[in-house]
Amino acid sequence: MKKILLIGFIVVLLVAIPVTVFLVQQQQKTKSAAQAATIISILPASQAPIAVGDVVTLTVQVNPANVNLVSFVKFAIKYDDTKIATDGAGFVLNTASNHLTPLQGPTYAAGEISMTLSAGGNPQNVINQTTDIGTISFKAIATTDGAPTQITFGTDTQVLSLGGVDQFNENVLSSAVPAALIIAGGEITPTSEPTITPEPTTPPGQSAPICSSLTADVTSGTAPLTTNLTVTGSSDDSTISKVTFNFGDSETQDIMSSGGIGTNSVSVLQSHVYNSAGSFNATAILTDANNAVSSTTNCSIVITVNDTESAVEQPAQQAIVVTATPTPVPAVIQQPSPLPPTGPTQIIQIGTIGAIVVLIGAILLFAL
């Protein structure tokens, strides 16, 4: 009878241990899953019809729904540029209640404004309640014939969170709410074209930063061509707060950290890929803490990109490419700090205890 009871006890253990391990895994998996609760909106979503020539200001809002701790926001606002156009400064970042800082943009393209914001890994800068992150002004330029024109978010809109149960690389965006405008007839008041990338002037009594050089390790080749651009410069009476690369192919990049940014002397390296053939004039601009900007006189370089067919017809010309050695200063863009990996930490202990119990039971079985 004792042997039967002991055998039954061992069988129960052999069944209970894997079941326990499975339940612990499922519980831990449930706890570690990111909660997609954040809503990003363009407000007001709808309003009374406006007339051609009117200017309307819309608000971009992030609502973490008291669940997420938003540390990173990437979005592209898309609109019909035959009906509306950006007015004035375009997108204006709200720095009063929003502590996320720009990693990239705002970047303007035909019918699109894109931007990337980050808390820089600082938990004090996250968005934990409904926050207006910026405003955007549009001017009506054509009627919509009664049907509204949509202002929407792109499909690559992304929101990351530092919440305790949120994974650092999981998109916690729950929904993106667009806006709609109805434009009636009217007359357009002639105005000058809005400046896509406004450049501040040098304040009186202060000197502008000096952009000393812009070099590239590869200045010619076939598409897609990857090149590393290095810009150097300094400021006599301030610190450099931003370096702006204009690659000449309608793409720009703002660098606000690394390469000495925050001091009075910088050397910043930035990689870029030219996907189409052509001759591109790349430039760089330095902005200091006084909002003064540098000239592009010494910071301009031509990148020549050939298509694949041209490279095949003239292999001898493509065989020799003179390159320059870039200054070894990595371009680091701050990203949200990753959370420590989560997982079931007690599974190994449970399995060890189970194995010991089974071993003891087996010894008792043979002893009896």
Secondary structure, 3 states (H helix, E strand, C coil): CHHHHHHHHHHHHHHHHHHHHHHHHHHHHHHHCCCCCEEEEEECCCCCCEECCCEEEEEEEEECCCCCCEEEEEEEEECCCCCEEEEEEEEEECCCCCCCEEEEEEEEECCEEEEEEECCCCHHHCECCCEEEEEEEEEECCCCCCCCEEEEECCCCEEEECCCCCCCCCCCEEEEECEEECEECCCCCCCCCCCCCCCCCCCCCCCCCEEEEEEECCCEEECCEEEEEEEEEECCCCCEEEEEEECCCCCEEEECCCCCCCCCEEEEEEEEEECCCEEEEEEEEEEECCCCECCCCCCEEEEEEECHHHHHHCHHHHCCCCCCCCCCCCCCCCCCCCCCCCCCCCHHHHHHHHHHHHHHHHHHHHHC
